[in-house]
Amino acid sequence: MPAGTQVDYDGLIPNNIGLNADPALRRALETWHPGYIDWWKGSGPAGFQDSLVYLRTAIGVDPEGWARFGFVKMPDYRWGILLAPAVEGRRIGFGAHKGEPAWQDVPGEYRAALRRLLVIQGDTEPASVEQQRHLGATAPSLYDLRNLFQVNVEEGRHLWAMVYLLQKYFGRDGREEAEDLLRRRSGDPDAPRMLGAFNEATPDWLSFFLFTFFTDRDGKMQLAALAQSAFDPLSRTCRFMLTEEAHHMFVGDTGIQRIVQRTLEAMRAAGIDDPTDTDRVRALGVIDLPTLQRKMNLHFSLTLDLFGNELSSNAANAYTAGLKGRYREDKIDDDHLLRDATYPVLRWRDGVAAIEPAPALSALNMRLRDDYVAECEHGVARWNKAIAAAGYDFRLILPHVGFNRRIGAFAGAPIAPDGAVLDTAAWQARRDAFLPSAADGAYIESLMRPVAVPGQYAPWIAPPRAGIDNKPGDFEYVRMAE
């Protein structure tokens, strides 16, 4: 295995960065470690800290055989600092420094901007753990419970990834930022997380699956853009984080697929031809497709806000500086400077949505959002394929990008999910047709009854097609504490 791909597990903090050769950094991280464990025990998964969970742990960063599986109590999970292998002779691929050797340290003129990027990314990681803290109490199976905890521990490791960069390269400022990452809490009125979507509640498993499909996919897009960074340690950190992030989106995608599958099975068995007959479908104890659509509308619109303003001087400056590239920057065939390029941007002017050309540098958020929407459409198409194959005339759709927005050009615009422009009163009158209502929430909550028998599943979700690590269907993925 190439040098740097194996992980040293001998010390308190697993790593492949040669931490023992940097005593000052090791002391700083070991000083931060107790606070992290306190945060995990106090804000991580509630009620399962002493349970044995069948988790994967990274043992290397080579694409082949990088992880092992085994039972572990979550507070004992070996979080660590893992960087993808260095690319020999790597050069900067975009911006004003294109063609120069990638940076191994932070240029002084970019310290503040880069630190801000790291802090924002780092803040999302513990936030999602906090949002999902109480879901274990209503898990639909041990399989799903284990997947929740796998997502949680890896989000915790991703926090370590950002804290390492802050501690290593930003001195006292970095140490203070690392402490603040443990101080803020999702939804706290006095010390909330930095981005709005990460202060929303995740009250049920349908919300969790939609969060991991939509919001974790935003995380993937952001990490992929940061993986292009001229700052090589950040690039390497994000490249490995993307390896773990793939599982989180898998959990969301297949979770919704299994919900749709179970609903279709129940409707067929009951002879229901109209999937919009909500009362009859709900009487079967499954999640009706119109409710799923309204929940999709909510989670998609909240996630779009994470991309920020369609036109952004901060994004342009980060690109020109080489701090953050585009999604798959290295696969794009252009000059990677964008000084004279334009990009079509959807704007809201005088009550009308219209596409206008804008400087490509300023429109980087818009382009990243467009890439994100295209990926989401592929997932929704898979769900619709199952609905069509079952013989039902119903399609799940992504709402218009201007629907229910709080940030950007469409903030507050009265746009319906289908793109129709309404007046404010009409939008408010139809709100419960667009977004989950209190009655929807109460119904979903009524389904959230835990199933903790190996091989059994709640009646509103189908079993997965395959087990984790090729385990049989009745494998006990979580062994409850006595």
N, C-alpha and C positions, 0 to 999 in steps of 0.2 A: 504494500500500500504506500502511495507517495507520502513523503515527509509532510507533516502538518495535517494529515487527514485523520490520524488517531487522536483520541481524547485521553488526557491524563486524568485518571480518577483517584490518584493517591492523596490529594489534598482536599481541603474543605470545598473548594470551588473547582469542579471539573472544567478543563479548558484545553484548547489546542494552540494557545498563543504563547506558551513558555512563561506562564505566570510566575513560576519560581525564580526566574531570572530578573524579575522586576519587583523587589521587596516592597517598595513604596506603594505601588499599585495593589499588590496583594494585601497589604495592610488596610488600604482604603476600602477594598471590596469586602474584606473580612469584617471590617467595622460596620459596613452597611448591611451585612448578612443578617444579624439578629433582628434588625428593624424589618427586613423583608419577611422573615419567618413570622414575626408578630403580625405583620399585615396579612399574611396568608392565613394564619389561624383565626384572625379576627374578621377578615373580609373575604376569604376564600370560601370554598364549598362548605355550607353549613350542615353539620350533623354527620359528616363522613370522614372526619380527620383521622379517625383510628381504624377505618375500614381498609382492607387490602384490595387494591385495584390493579387489574391486569393492564399495565401501561407499557408503552414503548419508550425507550430512553436512547438517545443518540450515543453511540460508541465510536463514531467516526463521521467524517463529512464527505467521504467518497460516495458517489451515487449508488454503488453496489454494496449492500449489506451494511448500511450506515446505522441501523438501529437494532436493538434487541428488545424482547418482550419479557415481562415478569411481574409478579405481584409485589407491590410496594405500598406502604402508607404514604399518602400524598405529602405530609410535612417532611418525609424522608426522601422525597424525589430528588435526584441529583441534577438540579438546575446548574447550568454552567455557561461558559462563554465559548462559542463555536463560530469559527470563520471558515468559509469555503476556501479551498486551496488557492494560493496566489497564482495569478496568470503572469508568467515570466515576460518581462518587457512590456507590460500593459501600458497603453497610452490613452490619453483623454480623447473621447470620441465625439465631443460636441462643444459648442460655445467658444468663447474668446481664447481658450487655452487648448483648443483642439490640436492634437498631434504631439503635445508635450507629454513627458512621462507622468504617469498617475502619481498623485501626491501620497506620501506616506505620513505626512503631518499636515496640520491645518495652516494654510497661509493666513497671516495675521489679519489681512483685510476682509477675510471671509468668516472669521471666528463667530461673530454674533449671529450671522444668518444661518450658519451651519448648526450652531448650538440650538437655535430656535427649531430647525427641522427635526433634530434629534429629540428634543423635549416633546414636541407635538406627537411624533410617532410613538415615543415611549409612553406618553400619557394614555394612549388608546389601549395599551396592552393590559394593565391592571384594571382599567375601567370595565372592560368586557367581563372579566372575572367577577367583579363586584356586581354587575348587572345580572349575572347568572347564578349568584350565590345560593339562592333558595330553590333552584330547579330540581335538585336531587330528591327533594321530598315528594315530587310528583312524577318521577321518571316512569315512562311506559314500559320499560324492560331493563334488565341488567345490561344488555347490550348497549342501549341508549345511555344509560347511566355512565357506563365506562367511557363512551365517546364524549360525553359532556366533560368528564374529568380529564380526558386526554387533551381536549381543546383548552381547558383551564390551565393545566400545568405547562402547556406549550406557550400560551399567552404569558404566563409567568416567566418562562425562559426568554421570551422576546423582550420583556422588560429588562432582564439581565443584559441582553445584547446592547440595548441603548445606554444602560447605566455604565457598562464597561467603556463605551466610547466617551461618555461624559467624564468619567473619572480619569481615564487615561490621557485625554487630550485637552481638557478644559480646566484643570487645576481646581482652585477653590470654587469658582463659579460652577464647575461641573459637579462638585460634591454637593453644593447647595441645591442644584437642580435635582440631583438624585434623591435627596431627602424630600423635596417637594413632591416627587412622584409617588412617594409613600404617604404623603400628608393629604393630598386631595382624595375625594371620594365621589363616586358616581351619584349624581342627584343631590349631593349635599348643598344646601342653600348658601352656606358660608364658604365652602371650599370645593366647588364642583370640578368635574373634569373639564378639559379645555374645549372640547368639541361637543356641540349640542346633542348629536345622536348617541353619544356615550353617557348622557345623563338621563336617557329615557329608560323606563322600566322594561324588563324582560319577564313578564309575569307568567308565561306558560310555554309549553314546548312547541306550539306552532310558532310563537314569536322567536324562540331559540333557533328553529330550523330556518326561518326567514332571515334572521340576523346573520347566521353563518353563511347563508347563500348570498345575501345582498351586501351586508356590511363587511364581512370578512373578504368578500371579493374586492371591495374598495381597498381594503388593506393590502391585498395582493397587488393591485394596480400601483398603489403608492410605493410598496416595497420594490416592485419591478423598476419604477422610475428612479428610485434611490440607488438601486443596484447598478445603475449606469454612472454613478457619481465619480467625479475625478478623485475624490478622497477615497483611496483604495481600501482602508479598513472598513468604511461604511459599505462600500460595494460588496466586499467579501462577506460582511455580516448579513446583509440583506439577501445575498444569493443563497445562503444556507437557510435563512428564515423562510424563504419561499418554498423550500423543500417541505417544511413542517406545515406551512399555511395551506398547502394543497389538501391535506386531510380535513381541515376545518370546512372548506367549501364542499368537499365530498359529503360530510355529515349533513350539511344543509340541503344540498341537491337531492341526495337519496332519501333524506327525511321527508321532504315534500313529495317525492315520488311515491313513497310508501303510504303517505296519507291519502294521496289521490287514488292509489291502487285500492286501498281498503274501502274508500267511499264508493268507488265504482263497483266493487264486489258486492257491497251491501245493497246498493241501488238495484243491481241486476237481480239479486236474490229476492228482493221485495217487489220486483216488477215495476219499479218507478221509471217512467220514461222521461220525465221532466226534471233535470237536475236543479232547476230553479225553484222547485216546490220545497222550499226550505223547511216547512213544518214537518212534512213527511220524511224528508231525509234526516233531519235532526232526531226524529223519533227512533231512528235506527242506532243512535249513539255514535254517529260519525260526523266528520266536519264537512258541511255542505260546501260546494264549490263557490257559490257567491260570497260566502264568508271568507274563504281563502283568498278570493280576489280582493276584497276590501282590505284584508291584512297585507297582501302584496302591495296594494296602493300606498299604504302607510309606510312600510319598511323601505320600499324603493324611493319614495320621495324624501324620507329622512336621510337616506344614504346619499342621494344626489347633492344634498346640502354640504356634505363633507368635501366636495370638490371645490367649494368656494365660488368666488365670482367668475363669471365666464371670461372676463378680461381682467388680467392681474399683472400689475407691474412687479409684484414680489416674485411671481412665477417666472416672468421674463428675466428678472435679475438673477434668480437662482440658476436658470438655464445658461445664461451668458457666462456666469461665473464658473459653470461646470459642476455645480453642487447637486443638481437633480435634472435628469434627462427626461425624455419621453418614454412611454411604454414601448419596450423593444426598440429602443433607439438604434441599436446596432443592426437592426433588420430594415431600417428605413432608408430608401434610396433618395437622398437629397444632400445638400451641402452641409447639414448639421450646424449651420450658423443662423439661418432664418432671418437675416437682416432685411431682405427685400421680399420675403415670402408672405403670402396671406393665407387665411384659413376661414372657412364659412362659419359664422357664429349666429346662433339663434337669439334674437333680441326681442324685447317687449317694449313697443313704442306706441303711445296713444291708443292703448287697448288692442293692439294687433301684434301677433307673433310673426316675425319675418326674419329671413336669413340675410345677413349682410357680411361682406368680406371684411376681415379685420387683420391687423398685423399678426402673423403667426406667432411671434414671440409673446405678444400679449394674450393670445388665445390658447396658451398651453393647457390651462385648466379645462377649457372646452374640449380640446382634443382628447385629453385623458378621459374625460367624462364620456365622450362619444365611443372610445374604445371599451369603456366599462359597459355602456348600454348594449353594445353589440355582443359582448360576452353573456350578459344576462339574457338576451333574447334567445341564445342557443339553449340555455337551460330551460326556459319557459317552453320552447318548442318541443323539448323532450316530454314535458308533462302533458302538453296538448296532444302529442302523438298517442299517448296512452288513453286519453279521453276519447279521441277519434276511433281508436282501435276497438274500444268498448261500445261504439255505436251511438255516442251521445253528441248532440249538436251544441257544443259549448266550448268556448276557447278562453283560456286565461290570457290576459294581455298586460304588458307593461303600460302604466299610465303615461300620458304626455309628460315630457320633462318639465313643463311649467306647472304641473299640478301640485298643489299643497306645498309650495316652496316657501322657505323662510329666509333663504340667502340667495343672492344673485339677482339677475335681471327680472326674474319672475316672482320675487318675494312678495307675497300678498296678492298676487294676480288671481282673479276669480276664474280659473281655468278648470274645466271638468276633466276627468281622466281620459276622455276621448278627444280632448283638445278643443272642445267647444268653449267659446268665451261667454261667460254668464255675467249678470250683474251680481253684486255682492249679496243681495238679499236672496236671489235664486240659488246661489252657491250654498249659503247657509241653510236654506230650506232643504236642500238635497244632501247635506253633509253625511247623514247616516246611510245614504245609498252609495257614497263614495268611500267612506272610511269606517272602521269598526265602531259600532255603537256600544253603549253600555250593555245592551241585551246580548250582543255578540260576545262581549267579554265574559258575561256571566255564563253563557252557554259553554264557551270553551273551558272556562274554569270548572264547570260541572263535570267535564270529561277527565280532568287531570287527577286521576286516581292511580297511585303507584302500583306497579307490578314488579315484585322482587323474586319471583320464582324462576329459576333458570329455564330458558326455552319458551317462556310464556310472554305474551305481549298484550298491551291494552287494546280493547276492541276497536279503537279509532285509528290504529296504525298497523300496517302489514309487517310481517317479519322481513328482515333483510335477505337478499339473495345469497349471501355468503357470510360466514363468521369472520371475526378478526383473527389474523394470523392463522387462518385455516382451521380454526377451532370448530367443534361440532355445535349444532344448534342449541343444545342444552348446557353449554359451557357456563360456569359460574364466574362471570367477568368481575363481579364485585362481591367480596366476602365481607358481610356486615360484621362490625365489631359487636362483641357480646354486650 
